[in-house]
Amino acid sequence: MEPLLLHPDPAPPALAQALDLAGYPWKAAATADVAARVEPEDGWAGAIVCAHEDPEDAFALCRTLRKRDLPLEPLLLLVAGHQLADLELREDLFDDFCLWPFQPRELEARLKHLFWRTGRGTRPELVEYGPLVLNLETYQAAISGRPLDLTYMEYELLKFLATHPGKVFTRETLLSRVWGYEYYGGARTVDVHVRRLRAKLGNEHEQLIQTVRSVGYRFGQSRWSI
């Protein structure tokens, strides 16, 4: 998908991180002129305008984006709670809004809905299981909104397990399916990577990867679990 236009520049770190983890490409612009100058050839996928710090500047940008020959949409506005009363007078300037400080899951849900409603853009390919999110396009992972710093093989192992929740795999099967048939490492390689993954998931979520005695490992709950 084409990148989202973000305002202001630099983009708020929390917003930039949330979009990166969700796999939405973006570019920040401080003014409408800059936005026009750096606009991709196929246009922006949409815009996210932060109005919680400098509302007049933000709304001025929204007016310019709406007056284009092809008005930019969808346009998501981020506002502070005390600004809600003023939004009724500016409904023509945005398609939806989200309160600042925002929750990443709410932001993603609103973006997904806006793209579905306008028919623009596509949702990144994600693997989601409870609090775990894997972005298959950017090779990023997060647990409860916290980024995970994974090596390539740690990511590949977690991705394989997370796409087969509830299924038990032997160490030998994991070696062949994740590392490949040409890999000559022993079963201990799997144990080491599982131990590292559990440590990075943290105490609260380490049981997402369960040991099945005398067999191997299972991700998540089996449908037969009580």
N, C-alpha and C positions, 0 to 999 in steps of 0.2 A: 504494500500500500504506500501511497505518497505520505510525506511527513505532515504532522500537525503543526500549525503555526502557534507558537507560545508567546505570550506577552506577560510580563516585561522581559527585558534582557539585561542581566542574566536571569534565567528562569529560577524560581525558588527551588532550592535543593530537594525539598521533600517531593515536589511535583515532578521534577526531572527524574528522581529515583523511581517513583511510582510508575511513570510511563516507560522507563527503561526496563523495569522488571516485568511489566505487562507486555513488552514487545512493540510498543507504539513508537515509530520514528518521529522525531520532532526537530524543529529549528526555532530559536528564539529571535524575536525582533522587537526593538524598542519603539519604533514608529511605523506608521503606515507606509512611508516611503521605503524604509528598509525592507518591510515585508514584501513590497512589490518588486524590489530589486533582487531579492533572494528566492522569490517564488519558483518552485519547480516547474519544469516545462508543462507537465500535465496538471498543474494547479495544486493547491493545498488540499489535503484530505479533510480538513476542518480547522477549527481554531479553539484554543483554550485561553481565555483572557482573565487574568487575575485583577480583580477590582477592590480587593480588601485593603490595599495600602494607598493607592492613588486612583480613586474612582473616576475623577473627571478625565484623567488621561486615558483610563481604560475605556470609558464610554465613548470618548472621542474616537478611539480606534475602532470600536464596534460600529459607530455610525459610518465611518469610511468604508469598512468592510461590507456593510449592508448596501451601500450606494454604488458599488461596482456594477459594471454591465452584467456580470454574473455574480450576484451576491454570494459571499462566502458562507457556506453552511456545511455541516452543523457547527454552531458556535456555542460553546459551553462557558458559562461565566462562573468564576469563583468569587464569592462575596462573604463578608463578615455578617454576623447575626444582626447587628444594628442597621444593616443596609436593606433588610428585607422589605421594610415599609415603602422604600423608594422604587422597588422593582416593577410595581404595577404601572408606573409611568414610563417604563423603558422596555416593555415586553416585546416591542418590535426589534429590539437590538440583539436578542439572544434566543436560542432554542431551548435551553435548559440551564439550570444553575445548580451549584453545589456549595455548601457552606464551608468556609475556611475557619479552623483547620479541618481538612477533609480526611475521610477514611479511604484508603486505597481501594478497597473492595467496592465501595459506593461509587467512587470515581470510575472504575472499570465498568460497573453496571450501567451507569449513565452514558458513557461513551458507546458501549455496545448497543444500547437502546437507540441512541441518536443515529448511529450508522445504519442500523436496521430500518429506522423510520425514513431516513433520507436516501437509502440505497447506495450510500457512498462508503468506500473503504471496506475492509474485511477484518475480522478479528484474528489476531495472531494465533498460530497453532499452539495450543497449550495442553499440558497434561496436569489435571488437578485432582488431588485426593485429600479431602479435608483441608488442613492448613497448608499443605504442600502445593506449590505451583512450579511447573517446569515449562520454560519457554523453549520450544523446539527450534525456533528460528534464530534465537540469539544465544542459545546455550547458557541461559541464566536460570537460576533456581532461587526460590525463597520459601521460607517456612514462617507462617504467621506474619507475613510482610517483612521478615528479616532476610536480607540477602545471604546466600550460602556461598562461601568461597570454596569451590570444588575443582579438583583436577579433572582433566579430560576423562580419565577412566572412572573416577568416582561419579561423574555426571552420567556417563554411559551406563554404569551399573544401576544407579538410582533410576534412570529413565526406563531401563528394561524392567526392573522390578515394579515400578509404579504403573507401567502400562499392562501389567498382569497381576492386579491385586487379588489376594486370596489364594494364589496358586503357589505350590511348593516346588522349588527347584533345587536339585542337587548341586554340589559345588562343581562337579564335572560338567553339568549342563550349563551352568553360568559361565564357566571358562570358555566353553565352545561358542556360546551364543553372544557373549559380551566381548571376550578377548579374541575370539576367532580360533578356528581349527589349527592354525599354524603356530599358536602360542604354546610354548613348552613349559610354562610355569606350573607349579603344583597347586593343589587345592588350597594351600595356605595363602596364596595370593588373594583368593576370595575372602578368606577370613580377615585378612589385614584391611582390605578395602571396606568390608562391612563394619569393622571396628571404627575405622576413621569416619565413615558416614554417620554412624550413631553418635560419635562425639560431636560432629558438626551439627547434627539435628538438635542436639541438646537433650538434657535429662527429660524434659517434658514430652519430647517427640521421638526419642530413640527407639521406642517399642513399635514404631511403624515398620521396622525391619525385625522380624521375629525369627528366632532359631527354632527349627523343628528337629528335635533330638533324633539322631541317627539317620537323618535324611538330608537336611540342608536349610534353606531360608525361605521365608514367606514375607511378602510385603502386605501390610494391612490385614484386615480380618477376612477369614473364610466365611462364606455365607452360611456355614454350618456352625459358626461360633455361637455360644450362648452368652 
